[in-house]
Amino acid sequence: MHAADTPTDTDTDVDLGPVDYLVVEFPSDARFDGSALAHLRDLVERDVVRVLDLAFVRRDADAVVGIDIADLDLDGDLDVTLFAEAASGLIGDDDLAEAGRILKPGHAAAIVVYENRWAAPFAAALRRTGAELVASGRIAIEDIVAVLDENDN
């Protein structure tokens, strides 16, 4: 997703937290055991995040193909209804194609767009004061680990 594709919120009465996305690649021989989805479901149930969109794609030799969550061969008894209903429309065909282009042939990806619900009251309070988000980003985990390791020495 491009930043321009992310919904903006200029209405100070809307209680919306920051919206992020992830694209997670799975190798062709990956076994979908559902454990990551179980953790995501826990975050949703605790109102930490709200899944706005969840899509799965696979890159074949010639094309990027969408995968329905119901067609995933998940181990265990995970109820995927919550995720099957996550279709806000924020992930478009262009996003699926872009995600597919970065995948290795034969690999699949999960694309999740989620609202950080924990931050919604904080963000709404800031908007009511006229504050605007002027920058955001994410620090790569490898960089954090490297600094922490360096500080331990």
Secondary structure, DSSP 8 states (H G I E B T S, - for coil): --GGGS-----TT-----EEEEEEEE-TT----SHHHHHHHHHHHTTSEEEEEEEEEEE-SS-EEEE-GGGS---S----HHHHT-B-S-S-HHHHHHHHHHS-TT-EEEEEEEEEGGGHHHHHHHHHTT----------HHHHHHHHHHHH-
